[in-house]
Amino acid sequence: MLRNVRRPRNHVPPNYEGANAVRDKLLKEITDLQTKLDNLSGSPSQNNLSAAQSFKEMIYSREELLNNLDKQKDECASFGVERKLQ
């Protein structure tokens, strides 16, 4: 007699080992961009204004990536993804 037996599924938790490296890289880039932005404060020429705006946008986008990374880790932990299934 044949039975349809399901094998238990193994849950693979997300791997956040690389997340700390990404976070460190984003923080370093934000610091470098902030330093470059601070150094542009000299003369208000058109080139400096466009460069300052570009640096501000790059800083903002990296901060958003950093926030999303933290948010994803928090969501996974709140849903119990890191716990093993019984």
N, C-alpha and C positions, 0 to 999 in steps of 0.2 A: 504494500500500500504506500503510495507516494503522498507526502505531506508538503505543503508549502511552508517551509520554515525560514523565517527571516533571520538573517545574521544580525547581531547587535551592531549598530553603527558606532564607530569610534569618532568621537568629537575631537577635532584638531583645534586647539586654542590659537588665537592670533599670536604672532611672534612680534614682540615689541623690542627686540634686542637692537634693531637698527633705528628705533624711534629716538633713542637718546642721542645717537650720532647725528640724526637729522635735526633734532632740537638744538644741539650744540652748534651745528653749522649755521642754522638760521639765526641764532643769537649772535654769533660772530659776524655774520653778514650785516645784521642790523646795526651792530656797534661800528663796523667799518663805514657803513653808509652814513650813519649819524655824524661820524668824524668828518667825512668828506663834506657833508652838508654844513657843518659848523665852519669849515675852512673856506666856504664860498661866501661868507657873509661880508666880504670886502666891498667891492664896488657893485652897485646895482645895474650892471649892464644887461642887455637882452640875453646874452649867452649864459650869464650867471643865473638869471631868473628861470630860464628853461632847464638848466642843470639842477637847480634847487627843486623845481617842481618834479623832475624825474626822480631825484633822490627821495623826495617825500613819498611819491607813489610806490617806489621800490620798498621803502621801509614799511609802508602800510600793507603792501601785499605779503611781505614776509611775516609781519605780525599776525595777519589773518591766517596764514598757513600754520603758524605756531599755535594759535588759538584753536584751529580745527584739529590739530594733532592732539592737543589736550582734551578737547571735547570728545573725540573718538575713543580715547582711552577711558574716559569717564563713563561713556555710554556702554562700552563693552563690560566694564566692571559692574555697572548697575544692573545689567541684564544677566549677570552671572556667567558670562562667557568663559571667564577664567576658571570657574569651578568645573570639576570633572563630573560628567553625568553618571548617574548610578544605574 
